[in-house]
Amino acid sequence: MLEDFNFNRYSVIDEKNKREIVMLRGSGCKWRRCRFCDYHFDFSTSKSDNYDLNKKQLEKVTGIYQKLEVINSGSFVDLDEETMHLIEKTCVDHSIKEVHFECHWIHREEIADLRKSFEKYKINVKVKIGVETFDNLFRECYLDKGIDTDSASEIAGYFDEVCLLQGIPGQTVMSMKKDIETGLEYFERVCINIMQENKKQIKPDPAVIADFVREIYPIYSEDTRVDILLENTAFGVGGVTGHAE
């Protein structure tokens, strides 16, 4: 758990898929085994403290683009029930027509109920999964992501959007391009995250990042279906935890 760390938790994204974004706090990722991620430290076991924090961020939402993205260190299922109700109310009050959530593969069967809960308000739900790479052997043996299928089409049967992690040891220009093209083939949108230094075992590879910037970034930088985060705060939310397990 992070104490006294002041993340920026609200932002407006004015490019490509224009939307507001809030970084809320829940009970934390239930997987917690990814060898590259320390994001899960942003959690609290106190539902009331989480709700109070989340309420302050959701009060900043204006509905300017009628789209809202909700992220947290884990999946939407890790947010308390009161927060979920407040998200619904915020969307209704500000005429938001589309809301985006994140979800780990292990919670995929709960997505259908999430969609239904917003359907009654005629709000479209989009759900994003962090696949990181479609190379199943690399993903599970090296990254320990916890996705027990090597089928992109099966994953796309549950999820609308996909996150990829690039700039790590073992990747090549060819493998990164292949992941992006697979993402664009099966998903509505692709979000590319460039690996950032943290206290976890896997570190960014400067040479791979340089290859990405030189060979891949120019191809997709203007693609309206591709978001590229060269820094993990590029959407205007988040920060560096500086904590180790």
N, C-alpha and C positions, 0 to 999 in steps of 0.2 A: 504494500500500500504506500502511496506517496503522501507525504505530509508537507504542508506549507509550500507546495509547488504550484505556481500560478500559471497554468496553461492559458493561452488564448483560446476561448471555446466558441466564439461566434465569428463568422465572416460572411462576406458576400462575394461570390465568384462571378465576375463580369465577362468572362470569356468562354467561348465554345458552349458548353451546356450550362447556361446561366442559371444560378440558383443561390439560395442561402444555405449555409452549412452550420450545424451546431455539433460540438464535441461534448457529449454528455458522459455521465459516469454511472456505472452499474456495479454489480457484484463481481465482475471480472470474468475474463475468458476462462471457460471450463477446460479447454485443451491444454494451454500453457506449456506445450512441449516444443514449439517451434524453436529451432536453434539459432534463429536470426532476430527474434523479436523480444523486446522488453516493454512493449506497449501495455502489457497486461498489468503492470504495476499501478496503473491509473484505475483504482477500484476502491470501494469501501463496502464493508459488511453492514453498514448502517443504511437501511432503506430511507429513513427520514432525512439523513444528511445528504444522501444522493438526490432525493427529491428536491430538497431546498436548493442545491446547487443547480440541478437541471431546470428548475422553474425560473431561476434568474436568467439562464441562457435563452430559454424558450420565450421569455418576455421581450427579447430583443428582435424576434422575428417580425417582419413587416409584411411578408407576402409580395415583395416587389416583383419577383419573377414567377410567382405562383408555383414555385418548386422549392422543396426543402430536402436537404440531405442530413440524415441523422447518423452520426458515427459514435462509437464507444469502444472501449478496449475489450472487444469480444464480439458478441452477437446481440441482436435486438432482444433475445430472450433473457439477457442478463440485466436488462432495465426493469425497474420495479413497476408494478401494475399502475400505480398512480402516475408515474412518469409517462407510461404508454397512453393513458387516458388524456393526459395533458397534451401530448403530441397530437392526438386526434382533435382535441378542442382547438389547439393552435392552428391546425390546418383548416378547420371549419371557419374559425373566426377571421382568418386572413385569406380566405378563398384560394387556398393552395390546392392545386389539382393533381400534383404528383409528389410523392414522398419516397425517398430512397433510404434503405437500411442496409446494414452489413450482417453477414451470417456465416458461421463456420459450417462446413459440410456435416458435422455430427448433429446439427439442429435442422437439417433440411426438411424433415417431415413436419416442422412447425410453421413453415412458410405459408402453406395454404390457408391456415387459420388467420395469419397476419393479413393476408390479402383480403379475406372475407370481412375482417373487422373494419377495414377502410372502405370496402365496396359500398356499404350502406350510406356513406357520405359522398359516393361517386368520386372517390379519390383513388388514383392509380398508384399502386405500390411497385417499386423497383427494388430488387434485392441483389446485392453485390457479394461475391465470394472472392476471397484471396486464394487463388490457385498457385500463384507465384511462377509456376512453369507447368507445361503439359507433359514434360518428360517425367513419367511416373517414378522411374527408378531414382533419378536425381532428386526429385521432390521428396520422396518418402525416406530414402536411405541417407540423404545428406541434410535436407531441410527439416525432416520429421514433421510434415505438415498435417498428416492425419486424414488424408482423402483416399479412401479405399476403392478407387476406380481409376482406370486409365482411359476412360471414355469421355471426351469433351462433350459429346452429344448428351450423355447421361447427366453430366453436371449442368448443362444448359437446360435440361428438363425441369430444373428447380430454380435456377438463377438467371437473372437478366443481364448482369454485368459482371466483369471479371477484373481482378487486380493481378498484375504480374510484378515480380521482383527481379530487377536486372542490375548488373554491375557487380556480380559476385564471382568468386573463383570457380573455374570450370565452364563458364559460359563463353560462347563465341558469337561473332556477328551472325553467323548462320543460325545458331540455336535461338538467339534472341528474336531474330526476324521470324523464325518459324513459330515461336510462341505468340507473337503479335498477330500474325496472319491467322493462326488457329483461333485466337480470341475474336478477331473480327469476323471469322466465318460463322461462329456459333453463338456469339453474344452481341447484344445491342451496342455495348460500349466496352472499351478497354482502358484501364487505368494502369500506367506504368510507373512503378515506384523504383527510383534508383537507391540502392542500398546505402544506408547511412551508418556511420560508426556508432556502436553502442557497446555495452558490457557483455554481450552474448558471444558465443563461440565463433560464429561466422562473421567475417569482416568483409568490407567492400574491397574490391580489387581495382586499384587505380587504372590499370591497363585496360581492363574490360570496360570500365566507365568511359575511358578515353575513346575506345572503339565505338561505344554507343553514341557518344556525342558526335563523333566524326561521321559514322556510317549510317546510323539509324535515326537519330534525332531529326535530321533534315527531311527524311522521308515522311515522318508522321507528325511533325510539329504543327502543321496546319490542318491535319485531318480532324474533322469535327467530331468524330467518334472516338478519338484517342486523347486522353489526358496524360500528360507527362509531368511527373513530379521529380525534378532534379534535386530538390530538397524536400524533406518530409513536412515542412511547414508551408509548402507552395500554395496550398489552399487557404492559408491565413489562420489555420488552427493548429494546435499541438505544440510540441516542444521536445527538448531532450530531457530524459528522465535522470540520467546519470546514476542509476541504481543497478546493482547486480543481484542475482539470485543467491 
